[in-house]
Amino acid sequence: MPLQRIPDARSDIPRDQMFEKFKIDRPGKIVFVGHHLSMAKTQRCLIRTISLYGAELEVSPHVIVPANFFLEILGIRDHIGCTLIRREAEKLTIGFNMLIDPEFLHHVVRLSFETSH
């Protein structure tokens, strides 16, 4: 009797949609990677949602965003390595190069909640 592969329901879901997203509407910066990984130029953005896997950003539709960059969240000193997944006008969907720590995500969401109230 041949083995039958049972399809995994999660296999059809894109990775950027598998993780719970949190709305934070927090300012951030896209940090462009320069020569020898120097951080040469920045561009302001608005971080609409964030998850363990990635985020949705809003930028001017006229700004050219590279495939790889760092993201800085206002009020947090760390830079997160990112890869552009897709772009629709001013909306960017990005994936983090590594899943972020759940405690770091909790801190970002809590910080956003505290500053909005």
Secondary structure, DSSP 8 states (H G I E B T S, - for coil): --------GGGGS-GGGTS--EEEEEEEEEEEE-GGG-EEEEEEEEEEEE-SSEEEEE--TT----SEEEEEETT---EEEEEEEEEETTEEEEEESS---HHHHHHHHHHHHHHH-
